Amino acid sequence: MLHVDKVFCSTLPQRQLGNAPRERFVLYQRDLHRMAKTSLTESTMAEGDRYSFTELGDSVLDGPACAGELRGVDLTIFSYWTPECDPEYSAFGPYFMERYRLQGHSFDVCDTGSLSASYALMVADRYLSCGSATRVLILGMEQTTIPRNESLGLPIPRRSSAIAALLTSAATPDSRWELLEAGQIDEWQVAAGLDSLGFVTALSMRHAADGEFVLLTQHPGHFAKVLKFQLETSHAEIRWHFAYFDPSVSGMHVFRFLAGETLEPLSQRTVLLVDHDVESLRLAWTAWRRH
């Protein structure tokens, strides 16, 4: 069982560095794009805020609100969608483990598109549920300097931020949310035909039979579009509510929800969160109950 104990969020100010990217960073990105058989728009390496992951992580872990909260952490998970920008350290994980004296194992959850945050929570839930960990730190990071081929029109995040979520196997007086269930819908399932209404109905029957829950998702997402079409054509009556993420693309939607950063306050006790991967048809979902 996973309980959300505390969540700390830091959004860094926008900045524009005047210096050119370091040669080692430029060479790495050229090689990376060459191996991917795509061209690199080199000006993108100097765009955005150009924060490294150590700068992002320090902005939240080194803050006064987080002081003393890292004691007892026995597993640390680093979660990110966007790549690190021109880092000072060859590996940021050992940097954080040493600087903040974090105990236990650590690893990254990445290369899963913009759903990395949801997958990190699923992995943490497994560790907590089987007793392999009792207090987990997930550090989510996202920055806005994305070296890329601009002609591909890939959307990128608009703000650099870090979120630290402390998760426990048992509820505490500070617990905010309990994870009821989590999973994914893969591309094959989506391509074969997505039954959004059936999916939400089944989950609501398991976790909110009174219908008093809210569906939190992307307004322009495929899941919401299919669901609204099904509701309009079936004339089904529903008692649950819709809420939406910030419309900008991000791999941090579920973390921002846990931090209370939603477009409107959510008063319902149960929340079904459905997140879309920016780069594929995949969906990840989590069901939460407020403490």
Disulfide bonds with the S-S distance in Angstrom:
none
